[in-house]
Amino acid sequence: MAEATSQDPEPAFPTGWRPFGESWTVTPDGGSPTAVELPHDAMISEPRTKDAPSSYHGAYFPGGRYTYRKSWIPPRLAPTERLVLRFEGVSRISTVSVNGAELGGEHGAYREFEVDVTDALKDGANDIAVVADNRDHPNSRWYVGSGIHRPVSARIRGAVSLHSSATRIDTTVDARAARIDVGLEFSNPDGLPVQAAIAIEDRGRQVAHATTSTSGTALTLSIPVPDARLWSADDPHLYDGVVSLTVDGVVVDGERHRIGIRTIVLDRSRGLLVNGEPVLLRGGNVHHDNGVIGSVALPAAERRRARILKENGFNAIRSAHNPLSRAMLDACDEVGLYVMDEITDVWWNAKTDYDDSATFMERWRTDLADLVRRDRVHPSVIMYSISNENNETASVAGVKLARQMKAVVRSIDDTRFVSAGVNITLNALGRGDAEPPHPEAAEDASPAPEKKAVSSTLFNIGLQFAGPIMKVVTKTKRADRATRAVFDVLDVAGYNYGSGRYASDVDAYPDRYILGTEDMPGDLPAIWAMAETMPAVLGDFLWAGWDYLGEAGVGHWTYGRRLAPLMKPFPYLTSGSGVIDITGNPTAGAHLARAVWQPDRGPVIAVRPLDVSGKPVTRSAWRSSDAVSSWAWSGQDGRTAEVEVYSSGNSVQLSVNGSVVGTRPAGAGAGFVARFRVPYRPGEIVAVEQRPDGTSATTRLRSARGDLTIRLTPDREVIRSDGGDLAHISIDIVDGDGIVESLADDDVTLSLDGPASLAGFGSAAPSTEESFADRVHRTYYGHALAVVRAGRQPGEVTVRATSRRHGSATCVVTIV
């Protein structure tokens, strides 16, 4: 399909949208907001309040009804051509109108849809209006965002044109050669002779080519690829596949795909094999939001997340709990992350008052089929997940539905595995509604009541305050009976918080493959020991790989009291359960995971925050430690420092300012953490790891000294003038050597000069009333993050940060 760009007087369809309506925040001068570039999160700039109906689920954001309008001169169309708008995601109930005529829309924040606008167009300028209605809350258990938060594009379709998301790419590898099979579906109402061609390119050099012809509407091209380089997370090599359709010598449509050649197999004695080699999934659950820029799905933000996850030892992600953006899937292909591709958090039982459970039964076939068709071209996708913590799977009707969902997947893609995240305790404690509602019930627009008896949220509360009891329930015969049938349906049995069953179930069910689809970071050492010795256990996904907005406070430790609620009150903002925080910095949980997964990386020192040393604390089960990788704690001399050294070695020796404090065991026997208690003294702290092979590794941290200043560090100094490229700028309070001071937080004001805008600005502070849309923000343990979004013009952008006490600094980002 061709994007409507070559003939378009206004080629960038995402530009020039103006917001209207009662839900938009007015500008400081009382006017309407200025034009916005799509994709765009309308909610991230809204004021949060303690009585917001989204509550802790949605991070106390209000939601609302938002209208985007654009005056657009469309391209000229031939008599046989149609013009469609493709929306990759509008939150949450959308309506699309052209010149006052309502033409389409969708219900759901992550559903892709197309609207044919041809018949409503007129000569000259046309008024395009998109309503995004997200007033009903809570509609999810996390922050969803509002508005047109995923990309939108205009596309021209001729009489002969490729169907959307209909291309199939399969790869096979044997001892002789690799082969790519590309299946195409297209419109051809007049039965014209159509020639299809595909060229396989490797870094611009054509390495294979195939053509075939038909007068029908579907065909398959098979292309041998000599000396193929295979794709894997360790070597994410991608080819370019350029597809074209030709009629009477004229190319009428085409598309380009990144293609990874790889094989995936489940083997009884070796586990998951990628290209014939055993792989353990070092996974993290990842929600869809991008922190300080909200739910906006931009390629640069998604690539950054994928890159940071990979740098911290992850080789896999599970989409939690909805379809990933196309940009994130592209990033996983490019960076090298295996993907467990999940469709939904709800079946027919509601988890929040306004979630998608009311429409699930009438929509699941379409939604699941759309997900599989869209994502089967990505080598990173190795598995589909049909549910998350839906205790309907304990019922006969639920098992039947799981079987039907698997059949739908298989009918479209029989090359990947089917799984589900099953919460074993929830299934054991109760089935909720054992039968789905009658089909006519879907027509009732009234919200379903929340099923609080066995909801995911109440499970989390139970696990936090009665963890041992919950783990005992997991091991019972009742739990086995409540999960056995659905696990028999799945290719891979996904265990949420069920690692206590691994050993017994591996013996009891020798044909079952097991995957930890959700587990707490602190449980990883014990889980990984089983994964490394039990081929049936394919790996583990931590909750969570990356922190997220909403489910406020579930992972944060609370100081000054011994007991605090699991879900925290306003102004808590983030979950706190991510082992990488919303600004991209690894926390103690990430250091623990790397010690477990990558034993040759050397020790990492982390220190529990000294500003709260000795205070009562309520710990969260979803955070193994609150330690920070810093020895810069000004004003804390003499206070007891609780030092944690994450190490896979046999032992760790710790020294402070040249004096040996002691030696502690490390490695698997100590849970990969050596712990010390020492009086804090500014200077240098050194950890020496002794390894089983007799070698050692050393790491050190130093205190900040002398005058402190503010420092700006962009992750990219050159970005593109496409309206959506990003530079993420780290803002730190540092000494002359670049050491970040943890306890010199300051208010920072940003200004921009040049063809760019501030997409978001904030920190990882768990509780704050500051807005990511403001230009003033306070650092948190010395850090903050600003995100600059390119405009449509080239030039230099000067970003200046001015602090109250630490001066100012600038950096320059070039837009080309």
Secondary structure as UniProt FT lines:
FT   STRAND          2..3
FT   TURN            4..7
FT   TURN            13..14
FT   STRAND          17..20
FT   TURN            22..23
FT   TURN            28..29
FT   TURN            44..45
FT   TURN            50..51
FT   TURN            53..60
FT   STRAND          64..72
FT   TURN            79..80
FT   STRAND          82..87
FT   STRAND          93..98
FT   TURN            99..100
FT   STRAND          101..104
FT   STRAND          113..116
FT   HELIX           118..120
FT   STRAND          126..134
FT   STRAND          152..157
FT   STRAND          161..162
FT   TURN            164..165
FT   STRAND          168..173
FT   STRAND          178..187
FT   TURN            189..190
FT   STRAND          194..202
FT   TURN            203..204
FT   STRAND          205..214
FT   STRAND          218..225
FT   TURN            226..227
FT   STRAND          239..247
FT   TURN            248..249
FT   STRAND          250..259
FT   STRAND          264..267
FT   TURN            268..270
FT   STRAND          271..274
FT   TURN            275..276
FT   STRAND          277..278
FT   STRAND          281..286
FT   HELIX           291..293
FT   TURN            294..295
FT   HELIX           299..311
FT   TURN            312..313
FT   STRAND          316..319
FT   HELIX           326..335
FT   STRAND          338..342
FT   TURN            353..354
FT   HELIX           357..375
FT   TURN            376..377
FT   TURN            379..380
FT   STRAND          381..388
FT   HELIX           391..394
FT   HELIX           396..412
FT   STRAND          417..423
FT   HELIX           424..429
FT   HELIX           439..443
FT   HELIX           452..454
FT   HELIX           456..465
FT   HELIX           467..474
FT   HELIX           477..489
FT   STRAND          492..496
FT   HELIX           499..501
FT   HELIX           502..508
FT   TURN            510..511
FT   STRAND          514..519
FT   HELIX           521..523
FT   HELIX           524..533
FT   TURN            535..536
FT   STRAND          537..542
FT   TURN            552..555
FT   STRAND          558..559
FT   TURN            570..571
FT   TURN            582..583
FT   HELIX           588..597
FT   TURN            599..600
FT   STRAND          604..607
FT   HELIX           610..612
FT   TURN            613..614
FT   STRAND          617..618
FT   TURN            621..622
FT   TURN            634..635
FT   TURN            637..638
FT   STRAND          640..646
FT   STRAND          651..656
FT   TURN            657..658
FT   STRAND          659..665
FT   HELIX           668..670
FT   TURN            671..672
FT   STRAND          673..679
FT   STRAND          684..690
FT   TURN            692..693
FT   STRAND          696..702
FT   STRAND          709..714
FT   STRAND          718..719
FT   STRAND          726..734
FT   TURN            736..737
FT   TURN            742..743
FT   STRAND          747..753
FT   STRAND          756..762
FT   TURN            772..773
FT   STRAND          776..778
FT   TURN            781..782
FT   STRAND          783..790
FT   STRAND          795..803
FT   STRAND          808..815
//
